[in-house]
Amino acid sequence: MALTEQNLTTVRTDFSEEDIPRVMAELDRITTAETMDSEHNRNNAIGAILSLSKGDFEELKNLVTAAKTDFRDVIYWWYLENKKATHPE
């Protein structure tokens, strides 16, 4: 399945040229069947994974595995991380 242009840009920006093929293969493990049959949900989960992994392939793999169990977890973790960054307590 194809990534959104924004997610593709993030992959190209955050990961080395050598890592891009294995990053793409890892992200392709997430299917719409695991995201409530929604390409929109899949794209949101991938965006969250890319943001949370910060260019670390091992972290990306761990997040993909978590998303395959429940994609909403990675979206929620991204939300918490984003909230913490924009609204420190």
C-alpha positions in Angstrom: 0.0 0.0 0.0 1.2 3.5 -0.8 2.2 6.0 1.9 0.9 9.5 1.9 3.2 12.2 0.5 3.7 13.6 4.0 4.7 10.2 5.4 7.1 9.5 2.4 8.7 12.9 3.1 9.2 12.0 6.7 10.8 8.7 5.8 13.2 10.4 3.4 14.0 13.1 5.9 14.4 11.0 9.1 16.0 7.8 7.9 19.3 7.2 6.0 19.1 6.3 2.3 20.2 2.7 3.2 17.4 2.3 5.8 14.6 3.5 3.5 13.9 0.1 1.9 13.6 -1.7 5.2 11.6 1.2 6.8 9.1 0.9 3.9 9.0 -2.9 4.2 8.3 -2.6 8.0 5.6 0.0 7.5 4.0 -2.2 4.8 3.4 -4.8 7.5 0.5 -2.6 8.8 -2.6 -3.4 6.8 -6.0 -1.8 6.7 -7.4 -5.0 8.2 -5.5 -4.0 11.4 -6.8 -0.4 11.2 -10.5 -1.0 11.2 -10.5 -1.4 7.4 -9.6 2.3 7.1 -6.7 3.7 5.0 -7.2 7.0 6.9 -6.5 5.2 10.2 -3.6 3.3 8.6 -2.0 6.6 7.5 -2.6 8.2 10.9 -0.9 5.2 12.6 2.1 5.4 10.2 2.4 9.1 10.8 2.4 8.5 14.6 5.0 5.7 14.2 7.3 7.9 12.1 7.0 10.8 14.6 7.6 8.7 17.7 10.5 6.7 16.2 12.5 9.9 15.4 14.6 8.1 12.8 15.4 5.1 14.9 14.7 1.9 13.0 14.6 -0.4 16.0 12.0 1.9 17.6 10.0 2.0 14.4 9.9 -1.8 14.4 8.7 -1.9 18.0 6.0 0.6 17.2 4.9 -1.3 14.1 4.5 -4.4 16.2 2.4 -2.5 18.7 0.3 -1.0 15.9 -0.4 -4.4 14.5 -1.9 -5.3 17.9 -3.9 -2.1 18.3 -3.1 0.9 16.1 -4.9 3.2 18.4 -2.1 2.7 21.0 0.5 4.4 18.8 -1.8 7.2 17.9 -2.5 7.8 21.6 1.2 7.7 22.5 1.8 10.2 19.7 -1.0 12.4 21.1 0.5 12.2 24.6 4.0 13.1 23.3 2.6 16.0 21.3 0.6 17.3 24.2 3.6 17.1 26.5 5.7 19.1 24.0 3.1 21.8 23.5 1.6 22.0 27.0 4.2 21.2 29.6 2.9 21.0 33.1 
